[in-house]
Each structure stands twice: as C-alpha cells, then as structure tokens.
C-alpha cells in the first residue's frame, strides 16, 4: 500500500471539531476558539487509548475521564474503560477498595467512536451494592450475556451487543478512601494479540482524528439544550438515557458579572448515599478541579444551621463556606447529582451583587479566612493527586 508522506493527511478530520465552534455560545470569540482547540487536543490525546491500547479479545483498563481528560467527568469519579464483546465472557477481579461507589456500565459503543449513537445502546449497569461487594475486600465477578452453566459465584449480565465497559471509582472523601485495584480478563480462548497491519494502523489514526468532532457534536447540544429550554441560572433536573439509572442530574447554565455572585440553595434528601455539584466550562468540560475548588460533594459540603446547602459561585473568594470557583469563566455549566436518594429536590440560583452577598445568606454564616481557604485547597490538591488516575 502507499502511505502518505505527511501524517497530517490522516488527521484532516480534526477540522470537524473546529467546525463545531458554530454550536458554541460565542463562535466568533477568539477565547472560545482557543478553548475548542485545546478541547480538540484533549480528545485526540485520549483517542489513542481508545483505538490502540486494548481489544475485546485482549481487554485492559485505559483512562477515560479524569483531571486531564475533562470532557464532563464527575470530579469525584475516576473513570476507566475497556473494549469488550457481548458474546465473550470476562472476569473482573481484585480489591473493592473503600471508595464510596464502584459501578460497572456496558454500552454498545463509546461516545465519540461513531457519528450517531445507537438506540438502544446495549446499556447494562450494576454497582457494588447490587453485587454485594464489601469495602476493602477481594472479589471476583463474571460478566457475560448469560450466566455460565454451573457457575454459582458473583455474576453480572452484559448486553449481547455490548462493545465497551467502563467503571466509575466514585469517592466522597478523596484523601482517605482507597480506589479499587482491578483486572479484567477474557475467559474465552482467543488468538494472541496481533501486530497491526499498515492499513489498520492508518484506519485507526483516521478514526482518532474523527473522535474530537464526534464528541463535541454529541455533548455541545446537551449543554446548549439546557440553556435553550430554561435559560441561565435555572436548574433543569433530568434522567439521562444510558447514564446511571439510580442517578438524577440537575444541570444548569450559569452566568454572572465579575462583581456578582450566584447563590445555589437546596434541601438535602433524608436518605442521600451520594450527592455532588460541579462547574463546567461552556463546552461541557469540567473546570479545573485539582487546583481550583470548582466542585463539592456531601462529604465536603458545609450545611447551614437550617440544614440546607448553600454554595456561592464568584470569581473571587467570597469568604464563606462552599465557594465554587468558576476558574475565570463568567458563564458555563453546572451539574449536580442525587444518587439513590429518597427525594430529588430542585435547587435554586439567586444572582446578587458580590458586595451584598451576606445580605442574602443566613446571619450565622461563618467567615472563611484566606488561611483556611488555602488549607482547604492544599488538602484538595494532595487528595486528588493520590488517587489513581492512569
């Protein structure tokens, strides 16, 4: 075969991601263009794992979303993935760790790998509670379309058309909870992992180049849809097809001026195994959440004396608990989650002048000093860096 002398010829489809600038909130803004270039490089970098690391016959965990690959990950989650086949049998084994939730999700395809996501999407999911996995204990689970004959151990069903499996290691207390250590094996006889042909290598490189555009084509409308339906600074609770069945999301699009603050207020369900809130940029990426306090959860949150959670979005530290730092953005997205809760309250957002913030908070709202905030951030950095991300 003839191979192009210039590798850029195989990367021409990267321009499809740039073309999706038309679907951003300010397509003519140079800062938006630069952000989309960066987003494109993020997705391209990740795509190598998707196309060259593992195969369904030779599965292995690869990074999915994390503090580097920030296409709307939950900051509490470390995501890993492996290709699979629904007609094969797999064993996942190792130590459960002590993270808050360990969940397993199978789908027909990975988002970004096709032009249109299939419906139905081969979706199945189970979590550690469903499987009876004990904190800190070793375990083994068989994943297959049908339970193996005579097998009496832990088993989870996968869709016969499944082609992709990903795990969430969901942590509440980032510093003290321990992430799982897991392996995945194909139990069916398969040939050795082959050397790729030149044609197959080039085909996969071209698929890598399509990946960023396919991603933005899928995710931009999700955030744009919230803005189109309810505008800015209003939450729209939803359940997402193909997402966690136990989870209700509460997205919003935020907007404020540099001299303003947004106050988020919500009741907390009586039964709340897990809940969180995070800030995104206008392109559906999680904002920097290692060196910025752009997210929180039920472990870190400080409730007011009336039992409500009140968070404040402001460009500068407002000196109150539950600051959510938008990392220099005056508009973007918010995502909250209620997981397996007994109620699903809809939070509210109030837009106020930053100088008048305390007039809109309970009178007993404490002051957070710069020294206390610095300590909060330093603990966050240490905790996040100690989690397994690769």
C-alpha positions as CSV (number, residue, x, y, z in Angstrom):
1,X,0.0,0.0,0.0
2,X,1.0,3.6,-0.4
3,X,1.4,5.7,2.7
4,X,1.1,9.5,2.6
5,X,4.4,11.2,3.4
6,X,2.7,13.7,5.6
7,X,0.9,12.3,8.7
8,X,-1.3,15.4,8.8
9,X,-3.1,14.0,5.8
10,X,-4.5,11.3,8.1
11,X,-5.6,14.0,10.7
12,X,-7.6,16.2,8.4
13,X,-10.9,15.3,10.2
14,X,-9.7,17.2,13.3
15,X,-11.2,20.2,11.5
16,X,-14.7,18.7,12.1
17,X,-14.2,19.5,15.8
18,X,-13.2,23.1,15.0
19,X,-16.2,23.4,12.7
20,X,-18.4,22.7,15.7
21,X,-17.5,26.1,17.0
22,X,-20.7,27.2,15.3
23,X,-22.6,25.4,18.0
24,X,-20.8,27.2,20.9
25,X,-22.3,30.2,22.7
26,X,-19.9,32.7,21.1
27,X,-18.5,31.2,17.9
28,X,-16.7,34.4,16.9
29,X,-14.9,34.9,20.3
30,X,-11.1,34.2,19.9
31,X,-11.1,32.8,23.5
32,X,-13.8,30.3,22.6
33,X,-11.8,29.2,19.5
34,X,-8.6,28.7,21.6
35,X,-10.7,26.7,24.2
36,X,-12.1,24.5,21.4
37,X,-8.6,23.9,20.0
38,X,-7.5,22.8,23.5
39,X,-10.6,20.6,23.8
40,X,-9.7,19.0,20.5
41,X,-6.2,18.2,21.6
42,X,-7.6,16.7,24.8
43,X,-9.9,14.4,22.9
44,X,-7.2,13.5,20.3
45,X,-4.8,12.6,23.1
46,X,-7.4,10.4,24.8
47,X,-8.3,8.7,21.5
48,X,-5.0,6.9,21.3
49,X,-6.1,4.8,24.3
50,X,-9.5,4.2,22.7
51,X,-8.1,3.0,19.4
52,X,-4.7,1.5,20.1
53,X,-4.5,0.2,23.7
54,X,-6.7,-2.8,24.1
55,X,-9.2,-5.0,22.2
56,X,-12.3,-7.0,23.2
57,X,-10.2,-10.2,23.0
58,X,-7.3,-8.7,24.9
59,X,-9.0,-6.3,27.4
60,X,-7.2,-3.9,29.7
61,X,-8.1,-0.8,31.6
62,X,-7.3,2.6,30.0
63,X,-8.0,6.1,31.3
64,X,-11.4,7.5,30.3
65,X,-12.3,10.8,32.2
66,X,-10.1,12.3,34.9
67,X,-8.4,15.6,35.8
68,X,-6.7,15.6,32.4
69,X,-9.4,14.2,30.2
70,X,-12.0,16.6,31.4
71,X,-14.9,16.1,29.0
72,X,-17.6,16.4,31.7
73,X,-16.3,13.9,34.2
74,X,-17.6,13.9,37.7
75,X,-14.7,15.2,39.8
76,X,-15.4,12.6,42.4
77,X,-15.0,9.8,39.8
78,X,-12.0,8.2,38.3
79,X,-13.2,6.5,35.1
80,X,-11.5,3.6,33.3
81,X,-12.7,1.7,30.3
82,X,-12.0,-1.4,28.3
83,X,-13.4,-2.7,24.9
84,X,-15.4,-5.9,25.3
85,X,-17.7,-8.2,23.1
86,X,-21.1,-9.2,24.3
87,X,-20.5,-12.8,23.1
88,X,-17.4,-13.3,25.2
89,X,-17.1,-13.9,28.9
90,X,-15.0,-11.7,31.2
91,X,-13.8,-11.9,34.8
92,X,-13.2,-8.7,36.8
93,X,-11.3,-9.3,40.0
94,X,-9.2,-7.6,42.6
95,X,-9.9,-5.5,45.6
96,X,-13.0,-3.4,46.0
97,X,-11.2,-0.6,47.8
98,X,-13.2,1.8,50.0
99,X,-14.4,4.4,47.6
100,X,-18.0,5.5,48.0
101,X,-19.4,3.7,45.0
102,X,-17.9,1.3,42.4
103,X,-20.1,1.0,39.3
104,X,-19.8,-1.0,36.1
105,X,-21.5,0.1,32.9
106,X,-21.6,-1.6,29.5
107,X,-22.7,0.0,26.2
108,X,-22.7,-0.9,22.6
109,X,-20.2,1.8,21.6
110,X,-18.1,4.5,23.2
111,X,-19.3,8.1,22.7
112,X,-17.0,9.7,20.0
113,X,-16.5,6.5,18.1
114,X,-19.5,6.8,15.8
115,X,-21.3,9.6,14.0
116,X,-24.6,8.8,15.7
117,X,-25.1,7.0,19.0
118,X,-27.2,3.8,18.5
119,X,-30.5,3.4,20.3
120,X,-30.7,1.1,22.1
121,X,-27.1,1.3,23.2
122,X,-26.5,-2.1,24.8
123,X,-26.7,-0.5,28.2
124,X,-26.4,-2.5,31.4
125,X,-25.1,-1.4,34.8
126,X,-24.5,-2.7,38.3
127,X,-22.8,-1.2,41.3
128,X,-21.1,-2.6,44.4
129,X,-24.3,-2.7,46.3
130,X,-26.1,-4.7,43.6
131,X,-23.2,-7.2,43.6
132,X,-22.7,-7.3,47.4
133,X,-19.0,-6.2,47.2
134,X,-17.6,-5.5,50.7
135,X,-15.4,-2.5,51.4
136,X,-11.7,-3.3,51.3
137,X,-12.3,-7.0,50.3
138,X,-11.1,-9.0,47.4
139,X,-13.8,-10.2,44.9
140,X,-14.3,-11.8,41.5
141,X,-17.3,-11.2,39.2
142,X,-18.1,-12.9,35.9
143,X,-19.6,-10.6,33.2
144,X,-21.3,-12.3,30.3
145,X,-24.6,-12.3,28.3
146,X,-25.7,-15.4,30.1
147,X,-24.7,-16.9,33.4
148,X,-22.1,-19.7,32.7
149,X,-23.5,-23.2,33.3
150,X,-22.9,-24.4,36.8
151,X,-21.4,-21.1,37.9
152,X,-22.6,-20.0,41.4
153,X,-20.3,-17.1,42.1
154,X,-21.0,-13.4,41.5
155,X,-22.2,-12.6,38.0
156,X,-23.4,-9.6,36.1
157,X,-25.2,-9.5,32.8
158,X,-23.9,-7.7,29.7
159,X,-25.9,-7.0,26.6
160,X,-25.2,-9.4,23.7
161,X,-24.3,-6.3,21.6
162,X,-22.1,-4.7,24.2
163,X,-18.8,-3.4,22.9
164,X,-17.5,-1.3,25.7
165,X,-17.3,-1.4,29.5
166,X,-16.4,1.4,31.9
167,X,-16.0,1.7,35.6
168,X,-16.5,4.6,38.0
169,X,-14.4,4.8,41.1
170,X,-16.6,7.3,43.0
171,X,-15.0,8.9,46.1
172,X,-16.5,11.1,48.7
173,X,-13.5,11.6,51.0
174,X,-10.8,11.9,48.4
175,X,-7.9,11.8,50.8
176,X,-8.9,8.7,52.9
177,X,-10.9,6.5,50.7
178,X,-8.9,3.9,48.6
179,X,-9.6,3.3,44.9
180,X,-10.1,-0.3,43.7
181,X,-7.3,-2.4,42.2
182,X,-8.9,-4.4,39.5
183,X,-8.0,-6.6,36.5
184,X,-10.2,-7.7,33.5
185,X,-9.6,-11.0,31.7
186,X,-11.3,-12.6,28.7
187,X,-12.1,-16.2,29.7
188,X,-12.7,-17.5,26.2
189,X,-9.9,-18.9,24.0
190,X,-8.6,-16.2,21.7
191,X,-5.6,-15.9,19.4
192,X,-2.5,-13.9,20.5
193,X,-2.8,-10.2,20.3
194,X,-1.7,-9.5,16.7
195,X,0.6,-7.0,15.1
196,X,-1.5,-4.4,13.3
197,X,-1.3,-4.1,9.6
198,X,-0.3,-0.8,8.0
199,X,-3.9,-0.4,6.7
200,X,-5.3,-1.0,10.1
201,X,-2.9,1.5,11.8
202,X,-3.8,4.2,9.3
203,X,-7.5,3.4,9.6
204,X,-7.3,3.8,13.4
205,X,-5.4,7.1,13.1
206,X,-8.1,8.4,10.9
207,X,-10.7,7.3,13.5
208,X,-8.7,9.2,16.1
209,X,-9.0,12.3,14.0
210,X,-12.8,12.0,13.8
211,X,-13.1,11.4,17.6
212,X,-12.9,15.1,18.8
213,X,-15.6,16.3,16.3
214,X,-17.9,13.4,17.2
215,X,-17.5,14.2,20.9
216,X,-18.4,17.8,20.6
217,X,-21.3,17.1,18.2
218,X,-22.7,14.9,21.0
219,X,-22.0,17.0,24.0
220,X,-22.5,20.6,22.9
221,X,-26.2,20.0,22.3
222,X,-26.6,18.6,25.8
223,X,-25.5,21.8,27.4
224,X,-27.0,24.1,24.8
225,X,-30.3,22.3,25.3
226,X,-30.4,23.3,28.9
227,X,-29.8,27.0,28.0
228,X,-32.3,26.9,25.2
229,X,-35.1,25.4,27.4
230,X,-34.6,27.2,30.7
231,X,-32.1,30.0,30.1
232,X,-29.3,30.9,32.5
233,X,-29.3,30.3,36.3
234,X,-32.1,27.9,36.4
235,X,-31.8,24.1,37.1
236,X,-33.5,21.5,35.0
237,X,-33.5,18.1,36.7
238,X,-33.2,15.2,34.3
239,X,-32.5,11.5,34.0
240,X,-30.2,10.6,31.1
241,X,-30.7,7.6,28.8
242,X,-27.6,5.5,29.0
243,X,-26.5,7.1,32.2
244,X,-26.7,5.7,35.8
245,X,-30.3,4.6,36.4
246,X,-30.1,5.4,40.1
247,X,-28.9,9.0,39.4
248,X,-30.9,12.2,38.8
249,X,-28.9,15.1,37.4
250,X,-29.6,18.7,37.9
251,X,-27.9,20.7,35.2
252,X,-28.0,24.5,34.7
253,X,-26.1,27.1,32.7
254,X,-24.6,29.8,34.9
255,X,-23.9,33.4,34.0
256,X,-22.6,36.3,36.2
257,X,-20.6,39.5,36.0
258,X,-17.3,39.9,37.8
259,X,-18.9,42.0,40.6
260,X,-21.7,39.4,41.1
261,X,-22.2,36.1,42.9
262,X,-24.6,33.2,42.4
263,X,-26.1,31.6,45.5
264,X,-27.2,28.0,45.0
265,X,-29.6,26.7,47.6
266,X,-31.1,23.3,48.1
267,X,-32.6,20.9,50.6
268,X,-30.7,17.7,51.1
269,X,-32.6,14.4,50.9
270,X,-33.1,12.5,54.2
271,X,-31.5,9.4,52.5
272,X,-28.6,10.6,50.5
273,X,-25.9,8.0,49.9
274,X,-24.2,10.3,47.5
275,X,-24.7,13.8,46.0
276,X,-22.4,16.4,44.5
277,X,-22.2,19.6,42.4
278,X,-19.6,20.7,39.9
279,X,-18.9,23.6,37.5
280,X,-18.2,23.1,33.7
281,X,-16.9,25.4,31.1
282,X,-19.2,26.5,28.2
283,X,-18.1,23.5,26.1
284,X,-19.1,20.8,28.6
285,X,-15.7,20.2,30.1
286,X,-15.3,20.0,33.9
287,X,-13.4,23.1,35.1
288,X,-10.0,22.7,36.7
289,X,-10.8,20.8,39.9
290,X,-7.5,19.9,41.4
291,X,-6.1,23.4,41.9
292,X,-9.5,25.1,41.9
293,X,-12.4,24.4,44.2
294,X,-14.9,24.1,41.4
295,X,-16.8,21.1,42.8
296,X,-18.1,19.7,46.1
297,X,-20.0,16.7,47.4
298,X,-21.8,15.5,50.5
299,X,-18.6,14.9,52.4
300,X,-17.0,18.3,51.9
301,X,-20.2,20.4,51.9
302,X,-20.9,22.6,54.9
303,X,-24.7,22.8,55.6
304,X,-26.3,25.9,57.1
305,X,-27.9,25.8,60.5
306,X,-31.3,25.2,58.8
307,X,-29.9,22.1,57.2
308,X,-29.8,23.5,53.7
309,X,-26.8,23.5,51.4
310,X,-25.8,26.9,50.1
311,X,-22.9,27.4,47.7
312,X,-21.6,30.6,46.2
313,X,-20.2,30.9,42.7
314,X,-18.0,34.0,42.4
315,X,-14.8,34.9,40.5
316,X,-13.1,35.9,43.7
317,X,-13.2,34.1,47.1
318,X,-16.3,35.4,48.9
319,X,-15.0,34.3,52.3
320,X,-17.9,32.0,53.0
321,X,-18.3,28.2,53.1
322,X,-19.0,26.2,49.9
323,X,-17.3,28.6,47.4
324,X,-17.4,27.2,43.9
325,X,-14.6,28.8,41.9
326,X,-15.5,29.2,38.2
327,X,-11.8,29.5,37.3
328,X,-12.1,32.8,35.4
329,X,-15.3,31.9,33.5
330,X,-18.3,34.2,33.8
331,X,-20.6,31.6,32.1
332,X,-20.6,27.9,31.9
333,X,-22.4,24.8,33.1
334,X,-23.4,23.4,36.5
335,X,-24.0,19.7,37.1
336,X,-25.4,18.2,40.3
337,X,-26.3,14.6,41.1
338,X,-28.6,12.8,43.5
339,X,-27.6,9.1,43.6
340,X,-30.1,6.6,45.0
341,X,-31.7,9.3,47.2
342,X,-35.2,9.2,48.7
343,X,-36.1,12.6,47.2
344,X,-34.9,14.8,44.4
345,X,-35.2,18.5,45.4
346,X,-34.6,21.0,42.7
347,X,-32.0,23.7,43.8
348,X,-32.4,27.4,43.1
349,X,-30.0,30.0,41.9
350,X,-30.0,33.7,43.1
351,X,-27.9,36.3,41.3
352,X,-26.7,39.1,43.6
353,X,-24.0,41.7,43.9
354,X,-20.9,40.3,45.5
355,X,-20.6,43.2,47.8
356,X,-24.2,42.4,49.1
357,X,-23.7,38.7,49.4
358,X,-24.1,38.3,53.1
359,X,-27.4,40.2,53.0
360,X,-28.7,37.1,51.1
361,X,-27.2,34.4,53.4
362,X,-28.2,33.3,56.9
363,X,-26.9,35.7,59.5
364,X,-24.9,32.9,61.2
365,X,-23.0,32.1,58.0
366,X,-19.4,31.8,59.2
367,X,-16.4,33.5,57.7
368,X,-13.7,31.5,55.9
369,X,-10.3,33.2,56.2
370,X,-7.7,33.2,53.4
371,X,-5.6,30.9,55.6
372,X,-8.5,28.5,55.9
373,X,-9.2,28.6,52.2
374,X,-5.5,28.0,51.4
375,X,-5.6,24.9,53.7
376,X,-8.8,23.7,52.0
377,X,-7.2,23.9,48.6
378,X,-3.9,22.3,49.7
379,X,-5.8,19.3,51.1
380,X,-7.7,19.0,47.9
381,X,-4.6,19.0,45.8
382,X,-2.9,16.3,47.9
383,X,-6.1,14.2,48.0
384,X,-6.6,14.3,44.2
385,X,-3.0,13.6,43.3
386,X,-3.0,10.5,45.5
387,X,-5.9,8.9,43.6
388,X,-5.2,6.5,40.7
389,X,-5.7,8.5,37.5
390,X,-3.9,6.4,34.9
